Amino acid sequence: MDLMKIRDRLDTVDQEIIRLFEERMKLVEQVAEFKIETGEQVFDREREQAKIAAVRELAHGAFNQQAAQELFTQLMTISRRYQYRLLEQHGKKSGLGFRQVDSIPAQAVRVVYQGVEGAYSHEAALAYFGDQVDAFHVNTWEEAMEAAESGKADYAVIPIENSSAGAVSDNYDLMLCHDNVIVAEICIPVNHMLLGLPGASLDDIQTVYSHPQALMQSGQYLNARPQWRQISVENTAMAARKIISDHDKSQAAVASRAAGRLYGLEALAENINNNKNNTTRFIILAKDRIYRKDAGKITICFELPHRSGTLYNMLGNLIYNGVNMRMIESRPIQGKTWEYRFFVDVEGNLSDASIQNALRSVSEEAANMRILGNY
């Protein structure tokens, strides 16, 4: 019976907590109305820090003090999220430096990709923009990003992730060196072929050329033939072009069926990739900071010091705002021992109040936070 009495008392206390919480939210609404009138910023970091420090001191004992800090941190987050929602209802939307558009312009545009005709990047460009797009190629991914940044191209098509080989880490790092944003993405199924000269057979092959990832993705097939030398080149289509250019029956390329057709090569073996459901995700980069009104994914990056709990606290900004994280990738920061840069994909739109609250909180707490795109 004593336990039941305690639980009854807890119920009474909880009811009082809810009553006070709703009273607090009414006051928050008044704060929001004041900020709408005056144009004052929602997030006041110094005010929040002072408030949390004050309520921590009101609690008794180390455990309760820490718990009070966590409780009021979340209360502040909820309050900000509500204020952003009210601002949005009053037409005070913020795209966090981005401009919302109905659609991504795809007509009469120039598109750049890395590699040569027949590369998977070329295939991705045609799949997204259509077969008649004005597309040109460059030698490196960085040159493609530079072309978009300088205006030589309206868009750059860049591989960012493969379902079997993982992230294209170099491209994550390169994105931070250029003033472009992600405006769209497209996934291209990877179906690697072993391509050779017309009339060649498997018995003729001594050397196989391809991009390092393609060689790795086809490792089970290739490594079962240790007599074949595997040589890396810049991309799969370049490997196919080398075979036709050298006109050497002992050479083969791991590339796509499209590359084989383009360069007049024959398929000596089909579907040689280890994972038959292999897919590469390509991002579309542009200089203009735009996002579609129906965009549903946001990519951000930020830096954190090598201290216990820093990543946990940062991701708490997403959790407290009900933001779902889809991917996280870490990269070491050059010149900073044991410090890391994180790339994170979350679900949402930059016009959402919860997203604005979460990203502003991340921006205040992390070093060099950057929104890489909403698409």
Phi, psi and omega in degrees: 000327179299319179297319179297321178294320179297316180296323176298319180294320176300317178301319180295316178297317180298320177299320179292322178299316180296319179299316180290325177298314180293326175295319178296320181293329175295321177293323177299321178298321178293322176299317180298318179299320177297317182291329176295320181290320187265344183079012180293147181291146179292313187272115176245093187300314182297319179297316181294317180297319179295320180296314181295321178296322181292315181289331176298319180290336179288336181278157183249128178091148184300318182296312181295326179295315178295319179296320179296321177298314180294319181298313184283336172299316179288323176300317178297320179297315178299319180297316179296319180299320179293319180296317178299322179296318179294320177298320179296320179295334179265016177077015180263053182288149175230124177267013178055041178092001179250157179247130181279138178227160179289322181207162178274119181303126184231003180257145179053048180238159175254136184234135179246145176218160179270140177112210178230173179304136181099348177291158179299328177296322176296317178299320179295320179298316180292323181294323183275317187260349180100158185294338184266008183295147175279095185243146174220161185241157176229174186278328187231161177296323180295321177297325178294317179294322178295323180296320178291320182294323183277346182095359176296332175230149176281328182218152171238137180255119189229131174287139183233338183199142174238141186294339179251325183267348179088201186289147171271085192302321181302324182286329173299313180295319183295327181301330182283347180270355185225149185270066176236162175228158178278126180247347180194170174214159177210141181254131182242121176298138180258117178233093184284136175244151168265111187254136178223176178294152175305131180092348179284157177231170179300328181294338181282337192286134175234332184226136179238129180249144171182177173293147182306321180292321179295322177295319179292319181293339179251021188301321182298317180290313185289318184289343176286354179235074187297345179286347179273130173278136179251124184235130181276139171229179190292327177200171186292320181293325177296325176297316179297319180294325179296321182298313181290328181289317182285335179052050182240116184295344180277356182255146175219162179232145169263113184203185184275165175299322180299320178295322178298316179295317184297320185256007174072034180260161179254148178278113176277335176204142182248155175051052184271356179293146182302313182262113183288347176257025183296132182220141174249133178264125178251142174253150177254116182259144176217160179282322182291134182275079183238160174209145179289147181294340177258015179299144185232004179224140179234135174249129177232164171220152178203162180248147180225145174286159181277077178226149182300130173089354185294318179291320178302314180296322181294315180291338175300330177297328176285316183298312183297336181259008177068029182265128182271126178270133182255334183201145171221134182226132180252146178223135177294144179271122182299132178086357180234103184295129177061027171244146190228151172252134182247135173251128186229133171257130176232158176274137176148178181232143184297345177273352181287137179298320181294322178293315180301317181296313182297313184289325176294322179294316177299317182299322182287329188263336183259167175264133172058046176289137181219135174272118184270349177154156174232121191209000000 
